[in-house]
Amino acid sequence: MNRLHGIIFSYVMRNDLRELTELRSPASVPFGGRYRTVDFALSNLTNAGVTDVGLVLHGRYQSMLDHVGSGKVWDLSRKRGGLRILPPFNYQKDWGVMPFRGKMEALAGVKTYLDEIRQDYVVMMDGDLIANIPLQDVLNQHIESKADITVVCANDSYKTADGTYYEKDAQGRITEVLFHLNQPRGYRGLEIFILSTDLLRKLVAECEAQDQYSFRRSVLLNKRDELNLQMYVWGGFAAQMRSVQEYYDRSMQLLNPEIRAELFPAERPIRAKGADKSSTYISESGSCLNSLVAEGCWIEGTVVDSILFPGVTVAKGAVVRNSILFKGVNVAENATLAHVIADKDVEVQNGRTLMGHYTYPIVLAKNSVI
């Protein structure tokens, strides 16, 4: 798909991920036992044959830089094109101090990069979307419908008040752009957009001249009658990590084998940076039931309905239930965790008990000692 160029937004946005984003952007939050959320955006692009990707950063991006590196994992380490990191310090004079207010301001900050895009079309997507979407099909529909902008939406019941929702007519044309609704209706927007490179450059220049920064408001809402906005409806799993509760709920859904099969089909693999760990060890005294356990874990206690990232230790007599433990977490002997999200390198000492609830999981910040 050499006609398509990818742009991923990974700047700090308003969300309620609390401790999970104190030291990282939402796009680099660990997910599913071995992934970062940005892995899904990068894999969606490379699975569709996209060879040129720009990653727009601003704020708390050291974790992201460490993770993506040169882009080799996603076959984006190339002499020409490939993965381009677009941090704000390249544009310090105008854009490097205050956070981006929206996508159009972020794009204005990298307009010299936009001028170098070789492809006819651009797909823009947020880095915190967990989905496995066939972008080739989206592009085909975009071309066939003669759309100016194609918006990818989810057709599911998972709706939150802070999302963007769309309504369409029988021909698939978007008629309403809705947000800040107390009772959401319509199709949930997934923040994936396809449009021509020329139109994108024109819209960025126009919004910059008028000090307009929001793609949703200044383009989709204000120009919905002027532009042909078409909708592509995705019926599969699609999660947007905007709150701790959503992160917990969506992560625990992976324990359902049907959800895993839908999110990780063989024909569209999700690539991730390797952990370089040995195999997981489960002792005779240990047990692991209905859980996702990555490599390098050492389990002598009990793990039930949980997700363990590489290098987690669960000592003898410890019990972990309905919890998510990031890389390097150590749960000492006779400790008990339930409905807990523990960030990297957390240490839960001997005999401690932490009990959250599925409606309010406890979050332990990175490097905490409990």
KOLZAKE-797257 format. One record per residue (C-alpha): x, y, z. Coordinates in nm, 2 decimals, m for minus. Example, Ala and Ser with C-alpha at 12.3 -4.5 7.8 and 13.67 -1.06 7.14 Angstrom:
# KOLZAKE-797257
      u      v      w
   1.23  m0.45   0.78
   1.37  m0.11   0.71
# end
This chain:
# KOLZAKE-797257
      u      v      w
   0.00   0.00   0.00
   0.26   0.25  m0.11
  m0.02   0.51  m0.17
  m0.08   0.54   0.21
   0.13   0.73   0.47
   0.08   0.69   0.84
   0.08   0.95   1.12
   0.05   0.84   1.48
  m0.03   1.09   1.75
   0.14   1.02   2.08
   0.13   1.35   2.26
  m0.01   1.38   2.62
  m0.39   1.42   2.60
  m0.65   1.47   2.87
  m0.73   1.14   3.03
  m0.78   0.97   3.36
  m0.50   0.71   3.35
  m0.36   0.86   3.67
  m0.04   0.67   3.79
  m0.01   0.48   3.46
   0.08   0.80   3.27
   0.29   0.98   3.53
   0.61   0.89   3.35
   0.48   0.79   3.00
   0.23   0.89   2.74
  m0.09   0.70   2.69
   0.05   0.54   2.37
   0.33   0.37   2.56
   0.12   0.22   2.84
   0.18  m0.16   2.86
  m0.11  m0.38   2.75
  m0.20  m0.75   2.72
   0.11  m0.90   2.89
   0.37  m0.81   2.63
   0.26  m0.51   2.43
   0.25  m0.13   2.44
  m0.06   0.04   2.31
   0.13   0.19   2.02
   0.22  m0.16   1.90
  m0.13  m0.19   1.76
  m0.11   0.13   1.56
   0.23   0.05   1.42
   0.12  m0.31   1.34
  m0.20  m0.20   1.17
   0.01   0.02   0.94
   0.28  m0.23   0.86
   0.02  m0.51   0.80
  m0.13  m0.29   0.54
   0.20  m0.24   0.36
   0.27   0.12   0.49
   0.64   0.19   0.48
   0.65   0.56   0.59
   0.52   0.65   0.94
   0.55   0.97   1.14
   0.52   0.95   1.52
   0.42   1.29   1.67
   0.55   1.33   2.03
   0.51   1.59   2.30
   0.56   1.53   2.67
   0.67   1.22   2.86
   0.81   1.06   2.55
   1.13   0.90   2.68
   0.94   0.57   2.74
   0.81   0.58   2.38
   1.16   0.65   2.24
   1.31   0.36   2.43
   1.03   0.13   2.31
   1.01   0.20   1.93
   1.38   0.26   1.88
   1.46   0.27   1.50
   1.13   0.09   1.42
   1.31  m0.24   1.32
   1.05  m0.45   1.50
   0.78  m0.33   1.26
   1.01  m0.33   0.95
   1.02   0.05   0.96
   1.40   0.09   0.99
   1.48   0.20   0.63
   1.73   0.42   0.45
   1.45   0.61   0.28
   1.13   0.67   0.47
   1.05   0.43   0.75
   0.97   0.55   1.10
   1.03   0.92   1.16
   1.02   1.05   1.52
   0.87   1.40   1.54
   0.94   1.54   1.88
   0.85   1.90   1.98
   1.21   2.01   2.03
   1.25   2.02   1.65
   1.01   2.31   1.66
   1.10   2.46   2.00
   1.05   2.82   1.91
   0.68   2.78   1.84
   0.56   2.45   1.96
   0.80   2.31   2.22
   0.68   2.48   2.54
   0.30   2.44   2.57
   0.12   2.11   2.51
  m0.05   2.07   2.18
  m0.42   2.17   2.21
  m0.53   1.94   1.93
  m0.43   1.75   1.61
  m0.42   2.05   1.38
  m0.18   2.24   1.61
   0.04   1.93   1.63
   0.04   1.90   1.25
   0.12   2.26   1.21
   0.42   2.20   1.43
   0.55   1.94   1.18
   0.44   2.11   0.85
   0.78   2.07   0.70
   0.75   1.70   0.75
   0.40   1.71   0.58
   0.56   1.87   0.27
   0.79   1.57   0.23
   0.52   1.30   0.22
   0.55   1.10  m0.10
   0.22   0.91  m0.08
  m0.12   1.02  m0.21
  m0.31   0.95   0.11
  m0.25   0.99   0.48
  m0.40   0.78   0.76
  m0.40   0.96   1.10
  m0.45   0.76   1.42
  m0.41   0.79   1.79
  m0.14   0.58   1.95
  m0.37   0.46   2.24
  m0.62   0.26   2.03
  m0.62  m0.11   2.08
  m0.77  m0.26   1.76
  m0.66  m0.47   1.46
  m0.82  m0.30   1.17
  m0.76  m0.39   0.80
  m0.65  m0.04   0.67
  m0.64  m0.17   0.31
  m1.02  m0.21   0.32
  m1.06   0.13   0.47
  m0.85   0.29   0.19
  m1.04   0.10  m0.08
  m1.37   0.22   0.06
  m1.23   0.58   0.08
  m1.14   0.57  m0.29
  m1.45   0.40  m0.41
  m1.68   0.64  m0.22
  m1.49   0.94  m0.34
  m1.48   1.07   0.02
  m1.28   1.37   0.12
  m1.23   1.22   0.47
  m1.31   0.87   0.59
  m1.37   0.83   0.96
  m1.34   0.48   1.12
  m1.60   0.41   1.38
  m1.70   0.12   1.61
  m2.03  m0.04   1.61
  m2.05  m0.15   1.97
  m2.22  m0.07   2.30
  m1.91   0.06   2.47
  m1.97   0.43   2.50
  m1.83   0.70   2.73
  m1.93   1.06   2.77
  m1.59   1.20   2.66
  m1.58   1.03   2.32
  m1.67   1.15   1.97
  m1.98   1.00   1.80
  m2.11   1.02   1.45
  m2.44   0.96   1.27
  m2.47   0.88   0.90
  m2.72   0.85   0.63
  m2.81   0.55   0.42
  m2.52   0.62   0.18
  m2.26   0.62   0.46
  m2.21   1.00   0.46
  m2.17   1.15   0.81
  m2.45   1.39   0.90
  m2.37   1.46   1.27
  m2.05   1.51   1.47
  m2.13   1.48   1.84
  m1.92   1.51   2.16
  m1.96   1.60   2.53
  m2.29   1.40   2.53
  m2.44   1.29   2.86
  m2.61   1.01   2.68
  m2.39   0.91   2.38
  m2.56   0.80   2.06
  m2.45   0.70   1.71
  m2.12   0.53   1.62
  m1.82   0.57   1.84
  m1.53   0.74   1.66
  m1.19   0.56   1.68
  m0.98   0.86   1.59
  m0.87   0.70   1.26
  m0.90   0.92   0.96
  m0.80   0.88   0.59
  m0.77   1.18   0.36
  m0.56   1.29   0.06
  m0.22   1.44   0.13
  m0.31   1.75  m0.06
  m0.63   1.81   0.14
  m0.44   1.75   0.47
  m0.18   2.02   0.38
  m0.45   2.26   0.28
  m0.65   2.20   0.60
  m0.34   2.25   0.82
  m0.25   2.57   0.65
  m0.60   2.70   0.68
  m0.63   2.61   1.05
  m0.29   2.76   1.13
  m0.38   3.09   0.96
  m0.70   3.11   1.17
  m0.55   2.98   1.49
  m0.77   2.68   1.49
  m0.62   2.37   1.66
  m0.90   2.10   1.68
  m0.94   1.86   1.39
  m1.27   1.74   1.54
  m1.42   2.09   1.58
  m1.26   2.30   1.30
  m1.27   2.03   1.03
  m1.51   1.75   1.10
  m1.78   1.96   1.26
  m1.75   2.30   1.09
  m1.69   2.15   0.74
  m1.93   1.85   0.75
  m2.15   2.01   0.49
  m1.87   2.13   0.27
  m1.67   1.81   0.27
  m1.78   1.45   0.18
  m1.73   1.28   0.52
  m1.77   0.90   0.49
  m1.79   0.64   0.77
  m1.61   0.31   0.78
  m1.78   0.09   1.04
  m1.56  m0.16   1.23
  m1.74  m0.44   1.41
  m1.45  m0.59   1.60
  m1.28  m0.53   1.93
  m1.17  m0.16   1.97
  m1.06  m0.01   2.30
  m0.94   0.35   2.36
  m0.74   0.39   2.67
  m0.88   0.70   2.83
  m0.93   0.60   3.20
  m0.80   0.35   3.45
  m1.14   0.18   3.46
  m1.14   0.14   3.08
  m0.79   0.01   3.08
  m0.87  m0.25   3.35
  m1.20  m0.36   3.19
  m1.06  m0.39   2.84
  m0.74  m0.57   2.96
  m0.95  m0.83   3.15
  m1.15  m0.89   2.84
  m0.84  m1.05   2.69
  m0.89  m1.35   2.92
  m1.18  m1.44   2.68
  m1.03  m1.66   2.40
  m1.28  m1.53   2.15
  m1.16  m1.17   2.21
  m0.80  m1.28   2.18
  m0.87  m1.46   1.85
  m1.04  m1.15   1.72
  m0.76  m0.91   1.82
  m0.47  m1.13   1.72
  m0.56  m1.30   1.39
  m0.28  m1.48   1.21
  m0.32  m1.28   0.89
  m0.26  m0.95   1.08
   0.00  m1.01   1.35
   0.07  m0.76   1.62
   0.44  m0.70   1.65
   0.61  m0.61   1.98
   0.95  m0.55   2.12
   1.09  m0.87   2.27
   1.15  m0.91   2.64
   1.46  m1.13   2.61
   1.36  m1.34   2.90
   1.38  m1.71   2.97
   1.07  m1.94   2.99
   0.82  m1.89   3.27
   0.86  m2.13   3.57
   0.57  m2.26   3.77
   0.67  m2.47   4.08
   0.49  m2.77   4.22
   0.33  m2.54   4.48
   0.23  m2.28   4.23
  m0.09  m2.27   4.02
  m0.20  m2.05   3.73
  m0.57  m2.05   3.62
  m0.73  m1.86   3.33
  m0.44  m1.61   3.31
  m0.21  m1.46   3.05
   0.15  m1.50   3.16
   0.45  m1.37   2.97
   0.80  m1.51   2.96
   1.04  m1.49   3.24
   0.79  m1.51   3.53
   0.86  m1.72   3.84
   0.54  m1.85   4.00
   0.53  m2.04   4.33
   0.20  m1.90   4.46
  m0.15  m1.88   4.31
  m0.24  m1.67   4.00
  m0.61  m1.66   3.89
  m0.78  m1.45   3.62
  m0.48  m1.22   3.59
  m0.23  m1.08   3.34
   0.14  m1.10   3.41
   0.41  m0.92   3.21
   0.76  m1.05   3.17
   0.98  m1.10   3.48
   0.70  m1.11   3.74
   0.76  m1.31   4.06
   0.48  m1.45   4.27
   0.64  m1.61   4.58
   0.51  m1.91   4.78
   0.19  m1.86   4.96
   0.11  m1.54   4.76
  m0.23  m1.50   4.59
  m0.29  m1.28   4.28
  m0.65  m1.26   4.15
  m0.81  m1.04   3.89
  m0.50  m0.83   3.87
  m0.25  m0.69   3.61
   0.12  m0.69   3.70
   0.36  m0.50   3.48
   0.72  m0.60   3.41
   0.94  m0.69   3.71
   0.67  m0.68   3.98
   0.77  m0.89   4.29
   0.49  m1.03   4.51
   0.65  m1.16   4.83
   0.54  m1.46   5.03
   0.18  m1.47   5.17
   0.09  m1.14   5.01
  m0.26  m1.11   4.85
  m0.36  m0.89   4.56
  m0.71  m0.86   4.41
  m0.82  m0.61   4.14
  m0.48  m0.44   4.14
  m0.28  m0.28   3.86
   0.09  m0.27   3.95
   0.32  m0.07   3.74
   0.68  m0.18   3.66
   0.92  m0.29   3.94
   0.66  m0.26   4.22
   0.75  m0.46   4.53
   0.47  m0.60   4.75
   0.62  m0.71   5.07
   0.56  m1.02   5.29
   0.21  m1.06   5.41
   0.06  m0.75   5.26
  m0.30  m0.75   5.14
  m0.44  m0.51   4.87
  m0.80  m0.55   4.78
  m0.96  m0.34   4.51
  m1.29  m0.39   4.33
  m1.37  m0.45   3.96
  m1.54  m0.11   3.96
  m1.24   0.06   4.13
  m0.91  m0.12   4.07
  m0.61  m0.01   4.29
  m0.32   0.13   4.09
   0.04   0.11   4.22
   0.28   0.36   4.07
   0.61   0.25   3.92
   0.89   0.15   4.17
   0.64   0.16   4.46
   0.72  m0.05   4.77
   0.41  m0.17   4.96
# end
